[in-house]
Amino acid sequence: MKKAKLLLLLILPVLLSSCATSGLFTSAHVTNVELSEPNYTIVARSVSGVAESSYLLGFSGAFRGEMQSLAVYQLDGPKYLYQAALENLWDNYERENNAQVNGRSLALVNLRYDSEAVNVLGFYTKAKVSLSADIVEFSE
């Protein structure tokens, strides 16, 4: 009996210590953009960004529209998947179009969000967030 209690005391801290992440950054926008006026041009279509992370002893899944992971140990990848995917989207735009983002009046429109999770019996989990959007530039 004492061995079982000792084993439980050794394993319990490992089971209770874990890392968790939510892949979606939710925010409220108070800026209204009027796309019915001819004050913008579409500068890129279907620009995409991806971020993924993998973990040991955990589970990942999309809950209420956002990717969430609960695990004991993170193997690789960013902590905040949505933010990393968004940064990757902007980096891809700059690289593919040989253009800078800073100092321009750019906005993402038609933003699409996809998430994917791979779970292997609670031992290994991998979470992936993909974003795709069109980019417009305002002239006024």
CORDADA-V667221 format. One record per backbone hydrogen bond with DSSP energy under -0.5 kcal/mol. NH is the residue of the N-H (numbers start at 0). CO is the residue of the C=O. E is the energy in kcal/mol with one decimal. If there is no record, write none. Layout:
nh co e
NH CO E
NH CO E
//
This chain:
nh co e
4 0 -2.1
5 1 -2.4
6 2 -2.5
7 3 -2.4
8 4 -2.4
9 5 -1.7
10 6 -2.2
11 7 -2.7
12 8 -0.7
14 10 -2.1
15 11 -2.2
16 12 -1.6
17 15 -0.6
18 70 -4.9
20 68 -2.1
22 66 -5.7
25 23 -0.8
33 31 -0.5
34 32 -0.9
36 33 -0.6
38 36 -1.1
40 136 -2.2
42 40 -0.7
42 134 -2.2
43 134 -1.5
46 132 -2.7
48 130 -2.3
50 128 -2.1
52 126 -2.2
53 75 -1.5
54 124 -3.1
55 72 -3.0
56 122 -3.7
58 69 -2.4
60 67 -2.4
62 60 -0.7
62 65 -2.8
65 62 -1.2
67 60 -2.7
68 20 -2.5
69 58 -2.7
70 18 -3.1
71 55 -1.3
71 56 -1.3
72 55 -1.6
74 53 -2.5
74 72 -0.5
75 53 -1.2
80 78 -0.8
81 22 -1.0
83 79 -2.0
84 80 -2.6
85 81 -2.2
86 82 -2.3
87 83 -2.2
88 84 -2.0
89 85 -2.0
90 86 -2.3
91 87 -2.5
92 88 -2.1
93 89 -2.4
94 90 -2.4
95 91 -2.8
96 92 -2.1
97 93 -0.8
98 93 -1.3
103 100 -1.5
105 103 -1.3
106 135 -2.1
108 133 -2.9
111 131 -3.3
113 129 -2.7
115 127 -2.5
117 125 -2.6
119 123 -3.0
120 118 -0.6
122 119 -2.6
123 119 -1.2
124 54 -2.2
125 117 -2.5
126 52 -2.8
127 115 -2.6
128 50 -2.9
129 113 -3.0
130 48 -3.0
131 111 -1.9
132 46 -2.3
133 108 -2.8
134 43 -2.6
135 106 -2.5
136 40 -2.8
137 104 -2.7
138 38 -3.0
139 38 -0.8
//
